[in-house]
Amino acid sequence: METEKKKAVIEAILFAGGEPVSINRLTSVCEIDSETLKFLINSLNSCYEDIGSALCIKKLENCYQLCTREEFAPEIRKALELNRNKPLSDSAMEVLAVIAYNQPVSKGFVEKVRGVNSSYLINSLVEKGLIEEAGRLDIIGKPTAYRTTDAFLRCFGLDSLENLPPADRSQINES
């Protein structure tokens, strides 16, 4: 497959998929290595930028996803009337931070850290697609574990959890 054809195939897969597509799947389908894939993705992003496109391809952990540029978010929300994209409350951000920095964690762990019932906020974050169930923890009662999602990474402009800012642990009271 020639380079331009491979770029078109990658673009088509990412567009049709709508969700993040693994690097392994893309390299397998295009019969290329991960370095070539990275080169082709960068080339596509350069093309999008050169023509002033609203699109870009973002790397999320071990996946790529076709997305719109952040600068178009207000118009997209307005056109699609996306009410679920309202800013998160301070409490929801707190729950999200506890999960992001300690995942996978149970609701009980989140509540122990926060000192208050967090069921509503956890359910809300699941509904918004920022966290998801990650199986059961291997402790008494086998509680549900939660972890962040690719949508979390996208929303916070991260390509990996390793890029989370360092946690400020000086604010935590040790009891």
C-alpha positions in Angstrom: 0.0 0.0 0.0 1.4 3.4 -0.9 1.9 6.1 1.7 -1.1 8.3 0.6 -3.4 5.2 0.5 -2.2 4.2 4.0 -3.0 7.7 5.3 -6.4 7.5 3.8 -7.0 4.1 5.3 -6.0 5.4 8.8 -8.2 8.4 8.4 -11.2 6.3 7.3 -10.8 3.8 10.2 -10.5 6.6 12.8 -13.5 8.5 11.2 -15.7 5.4 11.0 -14.8 4.1 14.4 -15.7 7.3 16.3 -13.9 5.9 19.3 -10.2 5.5 20.0 -8.6 2.7 17.9 -5.6 0.8 19.2 -2.2 1.3 17.7 -1.9 -2.5 17.3 -5.1 -2.6 15.3 -4.0 0.3 13.0 -0.5 -1.1 12.4 -2.0 -4.6 11.7 -4.6 -3.4 9.2 -2.1 -1.1 7.4 0.7 -3.6 7.7 3.2 -1.0 9.1 5.2 -0.6 12.3 4.3 1.8 15.1 7.0 4.4 14.0 5.6 4.5 10.5 2.1 4.9 12.0 3.3 7.8 14.1 4.8 9.4 11.0 1.6 9.0 9.1 -0.5 10.4 11.9 1.8 13.4 12.2 1.5 13.9 8.4 -2.3 13.8 8.6 -2.3 16.3 11.5 0.0 18.6 9.4 -2.4 18.3 6.5 -5.3 19.2 8.7 -3.5 22.2 10.1 -2.3 23.4 6.7 -5.9 23.5 5.3 -7.3 25.0 8.6 -9.4 21.9 9.3 -11.4 21.6 12.5 -10.1 18.0 12.8 -7.1 16.5 14.5 -5.9 13.1 15.5 -5.1 12.7 19.2 -3.1 10.0 20.9 -4.8 8.5 24.0 -2.6 6.0 25.8 -2.1 3.2 23.2 -4.8 4.5 20.9 -5.5 7.2 18.4 -8.8 9.1 17.9 -10.1 11.5 15.3 -11.3 14.6 17.2 -12.4 18.2 16.6 -10.0 20.9 17.7 -10.8 22.3 21.2 -11.3 25.8 19.8 -14.5 24.7 18.1 -16.1 23.3 21.3 -18.4 26.3 22.0 -19.9 26.1 18.5 -20.3 22.4 18.7 -22.0 22.6 22.1 -24.3 25.3 20.8 -25.2 23.4 17.6 -25.7 20.1 19.2 -27.2 21.5 22.5 -24.8 19.4 24.6 -26.0 19.9 28.1 -23.9 17.1 29.5 -20.8 19.2 28.9 -21.5 21.5 31.7 -18.5 22.2 33.9 -17.9 19.8 36.7 -18.6 20.9 40.3 -15.7 21.1 42.7 -17.0 18.0 44.4 -17.1 16.1 41.1 -13.5 17.3 40.3 -12.4 16.1 43.8 -13.9 12.6 43.2 -12.4 12.5 39.7 -9.0 13.4 41.1 -9.2 10.7 43.8 -10.0 8.1 41.2 -7.4 9.4 38.6 -4.5 9.3 41.1 -5.4 6.1 42.8 -7.2 3.9 40.3 -8.6 1.4 40.3 -10.5 2.3 43.5 -13.8 1.4 45.1 -16.6 3.9 46.0 -15.7 3.1 49.7 -12.1 4.3 49.1 -13.3 7.6 47.5 -15.7 8.1 50.4 -13.0 7.4 53.0 -10.7 10.0 51.3 -13.4 12.6 51.0 -15.3 11.8 54.3 -18.7 12.1 52.6 -21.1 9.9 50.5 -20.0 10.0 46.9 -22.5 7.7 45.2 -24.3 10.4 43.3 -21.0 11.9 42.0 -19.6 8.6 41.0 -22.8 7.7 39.1 -22.7 11.1 37.5 -19.1 10.7 36.3 -19.9 7.2 34.9 -22.9 8.8 33.1 -20.6 11.5 31.6 -18.2 8.8 30.5 -15.3 10.1 32.5 -15.0 7.0 34.7 -16.0 3.4 34.2 -16.3 0.2 36.1 -13.0 -1.7 36.2 -14.1 -5.0 37.5 -14.1 -6.1 41.2 -11.4 -5.5 43.8 -10.0 -8.6 45.4 -10.9 -7.6 49.0 -13.7 -8.4 51.4 -17.1 -7.8 49.7 -15.5 -7.6 46.2 -16.6 -4.0 45.7 -16.8 -2.5 42.2 -13.6 -0.7 41.2 -13.6 2.5 39.1 -11.0 3.9 36.7 -10.8 6.9 34.3 -11.6 6.5 30.6 -10.2 7.7 27.3 -12.9 10.4 27.5 -11.3 11.6 30.7 -7.9 11.9 28.9 -9.5 13.8 26.0 -11.4 16.2 28.2 -8.3 17.1 30.2 -6.0 17.2 27.2 -3.8 14.3 28.3 -2.4 11.5 26.2 -1.6 9.3 29.1 -2.3 9.1 32.9 1.5 9.5 33.3 1.0 13.1 32.2 -1.2 14.0 35.2 0.3 16.8 37.2 2.0 15.8 40.4 -0.5 15.4 43.3 -0.2 18.0 46.0 -0.2 15.7 49.0 0.5 18.5 51.5 -3.2 19.3 51.6 -4.1 15.8 52.9 -4.7 15.4 56.6 -3.2 12.1 57.9 -5.5 10.8 60.5 
